[in-house]
Amino acid sequence: MAPMTREFAPEGVPTDEIAAYYTRRAAGGTALIITEGTPPDPAGVFGARVPRFFGEDALEGWRKVAQSVHAEGAAIMAQLWHVGAFDPSIIGMRDSLDPSHVRLSPSGFAAPGRALGRAMTQTDIDVTIATFGRAVASARRIGFDGIEIHGAHGYLPDQFLWSGTNRREDRYGGDVRARTRFAVELIRECRRQAGEDLVLSFRLSQWKQLDYGARIAHTPQELAQIVEPLTDAGVDIFHCSTRRYWEPAFVDSDLCLCAWVRRLSGRPTIAVGSITLGNDFKSAAGKQLAAPAPEQIVDIERRLGAGSFDLIALGRALLANPDWVRLVQSGQSAQLRPFSKAHLDTLL
């Protein structure tokens, strides 16, 4: 199950309803749940109703979620999500945080030419890395099987990776490899707290919420300069977020982003993006339904066999079909139900 922001947590505390929502997907055959993005500290919060991963009240809620998911035989990872210089209002959403809340980022930009918040000091960086580490330690304590660092879509780690938002002149800025320093230090601390048995995933992407055409790497060589240091720092698996999982990552190659990252890192990869949906998750804007595309099952099996990726992550398809795995396993993929915007209004 791919992470999907739902904002159903009053005061940031996971409820029994949230536990039941995840558990229905586990009962439907989903092997691994990656939670919706959950902030490791107050500075990284997206909105007031996003479940947080700090504070004993919230952590107790997450403990119940993990126990319930495990009871159905599935594994669960918490996605740690620091939004950096990103504000819901800039994509037309209502900002539920106090107006005094200050956004932090590498250089004080949400996107090129779009100033927001303030640039992080060394102290800010050190504190942020430490809070991620504490969140990982909490994940171990309350029974999670792993954690995922959200390093994609123009959020904090990605803001360091992307030249469009990282204009620093210290050791955290500069060329491609230098821009990985923050993520590398973050991963090392998370790895230290995770130990050997807690799985550590890193989610990356080319596209950003504010720029679908953005790229952190224009060539496989540039991608290698990002992926190799992250691998060495301790990533176990890469979650490669694309709008359409099948699209080639670079010109002159048929390989998708997952396949390139797998080749360059030697680590397993997770593919995500419009799986068994008739359109990608952004092109559905203004349309009521996203029709299933069961013929993709054949393509996914072919790519798995060819080693393009090791796992697939389902988002909207699992909102519409908590039993997606059961349907596909039993040869009933033609019975997959279409996604509707109405699915976003509930936690069923």
C-alpha positions, 0 to 999 in steps of 0.5 A, spaced: 500 500 500 502 506 497 502 512 502 496 517 501 495 523 505 488 522 508 488 527 514 483 524 518 487 524 525 484 529 530 490 533 533 494 528 529 492 522 533 491 516 529 484 513 531 481 506 531 478 508 524 485 509 521 487 502 524 481 499 521 482 503 514 489 500 514 487 493 517 482 492 511 487 492 506 491 487 510 485 483 510 484 484 503 491 481 501 496 487 501 503 484 504 506 491 506 502 497 508 506 504 508 503 509 512 501 515 510 506 521 511 507 522 518 511 528 520 517 526 525 517 533 529 512 539 529 516 543 524 515 538 518 507 538 519 503 538 513 496 540 516 493 539 523 489 533 521 495 529 519 497 523 524 504 525 527 509 520 529 511 524 535 508 525 542 506 519 546 498 520 544 500 519 537 505 513 538 500 509 542 495 510 536 500 508 531 502 502 536 494 500 535 495 500 528 501 496 527 498 491 532 492 490 528 495 490 521 500 484 524 494 480 526 492 480 519 499 477 517 501 484 513 508 488 515 507 495 516 512 501 515 511 508 517 513 514 512 516 519 515 514 526 512 517 533 513 514 537 508 520 543 508 518 549 504 511 546 502 504 549 504 498 546 502 495 553 500 500 553 494 496 548 491 489 550 493 488 547 499 486 550 506 492 551 511 490 548 517 496 550 521 497 557 525 499 562 521 505 563 525 508 556 523 515 557 519 517 553 514 524 550 513 528 548 507 535 548 504 534 555 501 527 558 503 524 556 496 518 551 495 520 552 487 525 556 483 522 563 484 517 561 489 520 564 496 517 560 502 519 560 509 526 560 511 533 557 510 535 552 515 541 553 519 546 548 521 542 547 528 536 546 524 539 541 520 542 537 526 535 538 530 531 535 524 536 529 523 536 528 530 528 528 530 528 523 524 532 518 528 528 519 534 522 517 530 525 511 527 527 509 535 520 510 536 518 505 530 522 500 533 519 501 540 512 500 538 512 494 533 513 497 526 517 493 521 521 499 518 520 506 516 520 510 509 524 517 508 519 521 504 525 524 499 520 525 493 515 530 490 519 537 493 519 535 500 525 537 505 530 531 503 528 532 495 529 540 496 536 539 498 537 534 492 533 538 487 538 544 484 532 548 483 531 549 491 538 548 493 542 554 492 546 553 498 554 555 498 556 551 504 557 543 504 550 541 503 549 545 496 553 545 490 554 539 485 549 533 484 553 529 489 554 535 494 546 536 494 546 529 497 549 530 503 543 532 507 539 526 505 546 521 507 546 524 514 539 523 515 539 516 512 545 514 516 542 517 523 536 513 521 540 507 520 543 507 526 537 508 530 534 502 526 539 497 527 540 491 522 533 488 523 528 494 521 527 496 514 529 502 511 526 505 505 527 511 501 522 514 496 525 518 491 522 522 484 523 526 479 517 530 479 515 535 484 508 537 486 509 544 483 513 542 477 511 535 474 517 536 469 522 537 474 528 532 474 533 531 479 537 527 474 538 528 467 542 522 465 543 515 468 550 518 470 547 524 474 542 519 477 548 514 480 551 520 483 545 521 487 543 513 488 550 511 490 551 515 496 544 514 499 545 506 498 552 507 501 549 510 507 544 505 509 538 504 504 535 497 504 530 499 498 528 505 494 521 507 492 521 510 486 515 515 485 513 516 478 506 518 475 506 512 470 510 506 472 511 504 465 514 510 462 522 510 460 526 515 465 531 517 460 531 518 452 535 512 449 533 507 454 526 503 455 528 502 462 523 505 467 526 509 473 525 503 478 529 499 473 535 504 473 535 505 480 535 498 481 541 497 476 545 503 479 544 501 487 544 494 487 538 494 492 530 492 491 525 497 488 518 499 489 514 501 483 508 506 483 504 510 479 497 509 476 497 501 477 491 498 474 488 505 473 486 508 466 489 514 467 495 517 472 493 520 478 494 527 476 490 527 469 484 525 473 483 532 475 476 534 474 473 527 472 469 523 477 472 516 475 479 513 474 477 506 470 481 500 472 486 497 467 486 490 469 491 488 462 496 492 466 497 485 470 500 482 464 505 488 463 507 488 471 508 480 471 513 481 465 517 487 468 517 483 475 520 477 471 525 482 467 527 485 474 525 492 472 522 492 480 521 487 486 514 490 489 509 494 486 505 499 490 498 501 490 494 507 492 488 509 489 486 502 486 487 500 494 482 505 496 477 503 491 479 495 492 481 493 499 481 486 496 485 488 490 490 482 491 484 477 492 481 479 486 488 479 482 490 472 485 483 469 483 484 471 476 478 476 477 482 483 475 476 485 470 472 485 477 476 491 480 472 497 481 473 504 479 476 509 483 472 515 485 473 522 488 468 519 493 473 514 496 477 520 498 471 522 503 471 516 507 476 511 510 472 505 508 
